[in-house]
């Protein structure tokens, strides 16, 4: 039982499960409403503004406030990213007058990894919608969410059962039309380092979620005429000695390595590879490693190995000088959450908060779940005011075209050498590969005996 608990804890860390607060606690800093601040964000005008609402138009909505839930895996990750983003956004929005005069009140739904369903049942009783959060084992709550017709604007989706499920907008959800969001990224790696195409390796943490990604990558890489010569699992509980893995990677002649797991483990593996003087052409460290902790842990390997990550069209944190919206988020964090870091997951969460607020504001006094969901689902080129590349949020909208690649260096994360953006910091020429095999489907309202006509 003890080893199982350790496994689960590490799984949560590896999946970027975010949030740290006590279950059912309202996010600090949301209790001030004023109309003196600007409610503009980038090219989004009046996202938040004063008004005189009069109706209690839906569950969680009164004339004075809108109650929303923020999922996170509290305690296990000790990671406050989603909670910080909720605190900052609601503080800023309420200072500008709220959503049409209604104050945003965010309640953290602490899933504690295994308590997703319990928190979802609570959210079904109290919240108007779920915004800007996520949980590592999110599939445990999707059925209850659909049964209670609760819209979700997630910063993170994980399991195929939840990813792209009904009444969900944004968050990178794609399971309803499954495709490889890393097509452009991997094609760039294989083109930039052509010798690696015949010698790709995949190493994966031994957990259901990460293992489920391997056959998808194998299919899409094969379609790119790449050959996987090494495919290995490592214990998600941790590895005492990475030497056997590094020796196997070297003996197989792996030139490009896809790492699916915790960035801490990746740093240890790279240390051994570097110590035996084996340099790969590239390592797909994935966005899990896009943080300052990986840079510190990787140390000397940053100069010896080529670590890359695809941010999937979210503006790089280093782009403050060229993407004003990144600087704006950092300024808001400095004002409302001093000492807290702006992270990649926090930017994703901020995008979802902006989407929710804009959509809710368009509904006016008669704010209902149907209205806010329908408004968000009609966005054909959502950029969060300039915080990300445009994405079509319609359920049957166009596949994403944009991606952006960063590289870990001794000087920090930066745009990958040789990567040439064509639209701001992004490249928007991706022809996403659509899977031909069946890897499971997201839950629908029909699965719980409902339909969109039941949404009020």
C-alpha positions in Angstrom: 0.0 0.0 0.0 2.8 2.4 0.8 4.5 1.9 -2.5 1.2 2.4 -4.3 0.7 5.7 -2.5 4.2 6.8 -3.6 3.4 5.8 -7.2 0.2 7.8 -7.2 2.0 10.8 -5.8 4.6 10.7 -8.4 2.0 10.2 -11.1 0.3 13.4 -10.0 3.5 15.4 -10.2 4.3 14.0 -13.6 0.9 15.0 -15.0 1.2 18.6 -14.0 -1.7 18.3 -11.7 -2.0 21.7 -10.1 -3.4 23.6 -7.2 -2.9 23.8 -3.5 -5.6 24.9 -1.0 -8.1 23.3 1.3 -11.1 21.7 -0.3 -14.1 24.0 -0.6 -12.0 27.1 0.2 -12.7 30.3 -1.6 -9.7 31.7 -3.3 -8.0 34.5 -1.4 -8.3 38.0 -2.9 -11.7 37.6 -4.6 -13.7 39.7 -2.1 -13.0 43.2 -3.5 -15.2 44.8 -6.2 -14.5 48.2 -7.6 -15.0 49.8 -11.1 -11.9 51.9 -11.0 -9.5 49.4 -12.8 -9.5 48.7 -16.6 -11.3 45.5 -17.6 -9.4 45.3 -20.9 -7.0 42.5 -21.6 -4.9 42.7 -24.8 -7.3 43.1 -27.7 -10.3 41.9 -25.5 -12.2 45.0 -24.5 -14.4 45.2 -21.3 -13.8 41.5 -20.4 -14.7 42.7 -16.9 -16.9 45.7 -16.2 -19.4 47.2 -13.8 -23.1 46.7 -14.3 -26.4 46.4 -12.5 -27.6 42.8 -12.7 -30.8 42.0 -10.9 -31.5 38.3 -11.4 -30.5 35.0 -9.8 -30.6 33.4 -13.2 -28.9 30.0 -12.5 -27.3 27.8 -9.8 -24.3 29.7 -8.4 -25.5 33.0 -9.9 -27.1 35.8 -7.9 -27.5 39.5 -8.6 -24.2 40.0 -6.8 -21.9 37.1 -7.6 -21.0 34.1 -9.8 -19.7 31.0 -8.0 -17.3 28.8 -10.0 -15.1 25.9 -9.0 -11.4 25.4 -9.6 -10.2 21.8 -9.6 -6.6 21.0 -8.4 -4.8 18.2 -6.7 -4.1 19.9 -3.4 -1.5 18.6 -1.0 -0.1 16.0 -3.2 1.6 18.4 -5.7 2.0 21.4 -3.3 1.6 23.3 -6.6 -0.4 26.5 -6.5 -0.4 27.3 -10.2 -4.1 27.0 -10.8 -5.1 28.6 -7.5 -2.7 31.5 -8.1 -4.2 32.1 -11.5 -7.7 32.1 -10.0 -6.7 34.5 -7.3 -5.0 36.9 -9.7 -7.8 36.8 -12.4 -10.7 37.2 -10.0 -8.9 39.9 -8.1 -8.3 41.8 -11.3 -11.7 41.2 -12.7 -13.5 42.2 -9.5 -11.5 45.3 -9.3 -12.8 46.3 -12.7 -16.4 45.7 -11.7 -16.7 41.9 -12.0 -18.6 40.2 -14.9 -21.2 42.7 -15.8 -21.3 43.8 -12.1 -21.3 40.3 -10.6 -18.3 39.5 -8.4 -16.4 36.3 -9.3 -16.1 33.9 -6.4 -13.8 30.9 -7.0 -13.9 27.8 -4.8 -11.0 25.5 -4.9 -12.1 21.9 -5.4 -9.3 19.9 -3.7 -9.3 16.5 -5.4 -6.4 15.2 -3.3 -5.7 13.1 -6.4 -8.1 10.3 -5.5 -11.1 12.4 -4.4 -12.1 13.8 -7.8 -15.6 12.4 -7.7 -16.3 13.7 -4.2 -15.3 17.2 -5.2 -17.3 17.0 -8.4 -20.4 16.1 -6.5 -19.9 19.2 -4.4 -19.3 21.3 -7.5 -22.5 20.0 -8.9 -24.4 21.2 -5.9 -22.9 24.7 -5.7 -21.0 25.9 -8.8 -22.2 27.6 -11.9 -19.2 26.3 -13.9 -15.7 24.9 -13.5 -12.9 27.3 -14.7 -9.1 27.3 -15.0 -8.3 24.0 -13.2 -7.5 20.3 -13.7 -6.9 17.1 -11.9 -4.5 14.2 -12.8 -7.3 11.6 -12.5 -10.0 13.8 -14.1 -11.9 10.8 -15.6 -13.2 10.0 -12.2 -15.5 13.0 -12.2 -16.6 13.4 -15.8 -19.7 11.2 -15.6 -21.0 13.2 -12.6 -20.2 16.5 -14.3 -22.2 15.5 -17.3 -25.1 14.3 -15.2 -25.4 17.6 -13.5 -24.9 19.5 -16.8 -21.9 21.5 -15.4 -19.9 23.4 -18.1 -16.1 23.2 -17.8 -13.4 25.6 -19.0 -10.3 23.5 -18.0 -6.7 24.6 -18.0 -5.6 20.9 -18.1 -7.2 17.7 -19.4 -5.6 14.3 -19.0 -7.6 11.2 -19.6 -9.3 10.3 -22.9 -12.6 9.8 -21.1 -12.6 13.5 -20.1 -10.6 15.1 -22.9 -13.0 16.6 -25.3 -16.0 15.5 -23.3 -19.3 17.3 -23.7 -19.9 20.7 -22.1 -16.1 21.3 -22.1 -14.5 24.2 -23.9 -10.8 24.8 -24.3 -8.0 23.3 -22.3 -6.4 21.5 -25.2 -9.2 18.9 -25.3 -9.1 16.9 -28.5 -10.4 13.4 -27.8 -13.7 14.0 -29.7 -11.6 14.3 -32.9 -8.4 12.6 -31.9 -5.3 13.9 -33.5 -1.6 14.3 -32.6 -1.2 17.9 -31.4 2.6 17.3 -31.6 2.7 16.6 -35.3 4.4 19.9 -36.3 6.8 19.6 -33.4 8.0 16.1 -34.2 8.2 16.8 -37.9 10.4 19.8 -37.1 12.7 17.7 -34.9 12.9 14.9 -37.6 13.6 17.5 -40.3 16.1 19.5 -38.3 17.9 16.3 -37.3 17.3 13.9 -40.3 19.6 11.2 -39.0 17.3 10.8 -36.0 14.4 9.6 -38.1 15.7 6.0 -38.2 16.5 5.9 -34.5 13.8 7.3 -32.2 13.4 6.1 -28.7 10.5 6.4 -26.2 10.9 6.0 -22.5 7.7 6.2 -20.4 6.8 6.3 -16.7 4.8 3.1 -15.9 1.4 4.6 -15.3 -1.8 4.1 -17.2 -2.0 7.7 -18.5 1.5 8.0 -19.9 1.5 4.4 -21.3 -1.6 5.2 -23.2 0.3 7.9 -25.2 2.9 5.5 -26.5 0.9 3.7 -29.2 -0.4 7.1 -30.4 3.2 8.3 -30.8 4.2 5.1 -32.5 1.4 5.5 -35.1 2.0 9.2 -35.8 5.8 8.7 -36.0 5.4 5.8 -38.4 3.3 8.1 -40.6 6.3 10.5 -40.6 8.5 7.7 -41.8 10.3 7.5 -38.4 11.4 4.3 -36.8 11.1 3.6 -33.1 14.1 1.5 -32.1 13.8 1.7 -28.3 10.6 1.6 -26.2 11.0 1.2 -22.5 9.1 1.7 -19.3 10.6 2.9 -16.0 9.0 2.6 -12.6 6.9 5.7 -11.8 8.0 5.2 -8.2 11.5 6.3 -9.2 14.8 4.7 -10.4 17.7 4.3 -8.1 20.2 3.9 -10.9 19.6 5.1 -14.4 22.8 3.5 -15.8 21.0 0.4 -17.3 18.6 2.7 -19.2 21.3 5.0 -20.5 23.4 2.0 -21.6 20.4 0.5 -23.4 19.7 3.9 -25.1 23.3 4.0 -26.2 23.5 0.4 -27.4 20.3 0.9 -29.5 21.9 3.9 -31.1 19.0 6.2 -30.2 19.3 9.7 -31.7 16.0 11.2 -30.7 14.4 10.5 -27.4 10.8 11.1 -26.4 10.5 11.2 -22.6 7.0 10.7 -21.1 7.3 11.2 -17.3 8.5 13.4 -14.5 11.1 16.0 -15.4 13.1 15.1 -12.2 13.6 11.6 -13.6 14.6 13.0 -17.0 17.3 15.2 -15.4 18.8 12.1 -13.6 18.7 10.1 -16.8 20.5 12.9 -18.7 23.1 13.2 -16.1 24.1 9.5 -16.6 23.9 9.9 -20.4 26.2 12.9 -20.3 28.5 11.2 -17.9 29.0 8.4 -20.4 29.6 11.0 -23.1 26.5 10.0 -25.1 24.7 12.9 -26.7 21.4 12.5 -28.5 20.4 14.7 -31.4 17.3 15.8 -29.5 15.3 15.0 -26.4 11.6 15.8 -26.3 11.4 16.8 -22.7 7.7 17.8 -23.1 6.1 20.8 -21.5 6.2 19.2 -18.1 9.9 20.2 -18.0 9.3 23.8 -19.1 10.1 25.3 -15.7 13.1 26.7 -13.7 13.3 23.5 -11.6 14.3 21.4 -14.6 17.0 23.9 -15.5 18.5 23.7 -12.1 18.3 19.9 -11.9 19.7 19.3 -15.4 22.8 21.3 -14.6 25.7 20.4 -16.9 23.4 18.4 -19.1 21.9 21.6 -20.5 25.0 22.2 -22.5 25.6 18.5 -23.4 22.0 17.5 -24.5 19.4 19.2 -26.7 16.2 19.5 -24.7 13.1 20.7 -26.5 9.5 21.3 -25.6 6.4 22.2 -27.6 4.1 24.8 -25.9 1.3 24.1 -28.3 0.6 27.7 -29.2 0.8 29.2 -25.8 3.0 32.3 -25.6 6.4 31.6 -24.1 7.0 33.0 -20.6 10.2 34.6 -22.0 8.3 36.6 -24.6 7.4 39.6 -22.4 9.2 42.0 -24.7 7.4 40.8 -27.8 4.1 39.5 -26.5 2.6 42.3 -24.3 0.0 40.0 -22.8 2.7 37.9 -21.1 4.0 41.0 -19.5 0.5 42.0 -18.5 0.0 38.6 -16.7 3.3 39.0 -14.9 2.3 42.5 -13.8 -1.0 41.3 -12.5 0.7 38.5 -10.6 3.1 41.0 -9.1 0.2 43.1 -8.0 -2.2 40.4 -6.7 0.0 37.5 -5.9 3.5 38.9 -5.1 6.1 36.2 -4.9 4.2 33.7 -7.0 5.7 32.5 -10.2 3.9 32.8 -13.6 4.1 29.4 -15.1 3.0 27.6 -18.3 0.0 26.0 -16.6 -0.9 29.4 -15.1 -1.0 31.0 -18.6 -3.2 28.2 -19.8 -5.5 28.8 -16.8 -5.6 32.5 -17.5 -6.7 31.9 -21.1 -9.6 29.8 -19.7 -10.6 32.5 -17.2 -10.6 35.1 -20.0 -12.8 32.8 -22.2 -15.3 32.2 -19.4 -15.5 35.9 -18.4 -15.9 37.1 -22.0 -18.6 34.5 -22.7 -20.4 35.2 -19.4 -20.4 38.9 -20.0 -22.0 38.5 -23.4 -25.0 36.9 -21.6 -25.9 40.1 -19.7 -28.3 39.8 -16.7 -29.8 36.5 -17.8 -26.6 34.5 -17.3 -27.3 30.8 -17.7 -25.1 27.7 -18.3 -26.5 27.3 -21.8 -25.7 30.9 -22.7 -22.1 30.9 -21.5 -21.3 27.5 -23.0 -22.9 28.4 -26.4 -21.0 31.7 -26.4 -17.6 30.1 -25.7 -18.3 27.3 -28.3 -18.7 29.8 -31.1 -15.2 31.2 -30.8 -13.5 30.4 -34.1 -10.1 32.1 -33.5 -9.6 32.4 -29.7 -6.3 34.1 -28.8 -7.1 35.1 -25.1 -6.5 38.7 -26.2 -3.1 37.7 -27.6 -1.9 35.3 -25.0 -1.9 32.3 -27.4 -2.1 31.4 -31.1 -5.6 31.4 -32.6 -7.6 28.2 -32.0 -11.1 27.2 -33.2 -13.2 26.2 -30.1 -16.2 25.0 -32.0 -17.0 21.3 -31.3 -16.5 20.5 -35.0 -14.0 23.4 -35.7 -10.8 23.3 -37.6 -7.8 21.4 -36.3 -5.0 23.5 -34.7 -2.3 24.8 -37.0 0.1 26.5 -34.6 2.9 25.3 -32.4 6.0 26.8 -30.8 9.2 25.1 -29.7 11.5 26.1 -26.9 14.9 24.8 -25.9 16.6 24.4 -22.5 20.0 26.1 -22.4 22.5 27.1 -19.7 21.1 30.6 -20.1 17.5 29.4 -19.6 14.6 28.4 -21.8 14.5 30.2 -25.1 13.2 29.8 -28.7 14.7 26.7 -30.2 17.7 27.3 -32.4 16.6 26.9 -36.0 12.9 27.3 -35.3 11.4 29.9 -37.5 8.0 31.3 -36.5 5.7 32.7 -39.2 3.0 34.2 -36.9 4.4 36.1 -33.9 6.2 33.5 -31.8 4.4 30.6 -33.5 4.6 28.5 -36.6 1.1 27.9 -38.1 1.7 25.4 -40.8 0.9 22.2 -39.0 -1.2 19.5 -40.7 -2.2 17.6 -37.6 -2.1 13.8 -38.0 -5.5 12.2 -37.3 -5.2 8.8 -35.7 -6.5 5.9 -37.6 -6.6 3.5 -34.7 -9.2 3.7 -31.9 -7.7 4.8 -28.6 -10.9 5.4 -26.7 -13.6 8.1 -26.7 -14.6 11.0 -24.5 -17.8 10.8 -22.6 -20.9 12.4 -24.0 -24.2 13.6 -22.7 -25.8 10.7 -24.5 -23.7 8.3 -22.3 -25.6 9.6 -19.3 -29.0 9.8 -21.0 -29.0 13.5 -21.7 -28.5 15.9 -24.6 -27.6 19.5 -25.2 -31.3 20.3 -25.2 -31.3 19.6 -21.4 -28.8 22.4 -20.8 -30.6 25.4 -19.4 
